[in-house]
Amino acid sequence: MKYLKFNTPVPKGSKTDKLWEMIDRNCGEAIEGGVEAATWFPHPHYHGRLWEEAMPLGNTGLVLSFITLEDPE
């Protein structure tokens, strides 16, 4: 598990980063999709893709992100 301290920038290229950009334009809704493990973890033990879900927490100015292993299908 990992958490970011308040006001810590999120990794560029993440879905959470994209959601923050959307929120800045007043159009932020939940967003999800695949990202490389190295986007969130600079030295991952897993070198595949992750599935990231990011959602705004109402009008609090906060975002909740879930990151799991991507289903290879």
Summary of the structure (lengths in Angstrom):
residues: 73
radius of gyration: 12.4
end to end distance: 24.5
largest distance: 36.6
contacts: 160
relative contact order: 0.22
helix: 19%
strand: 29%
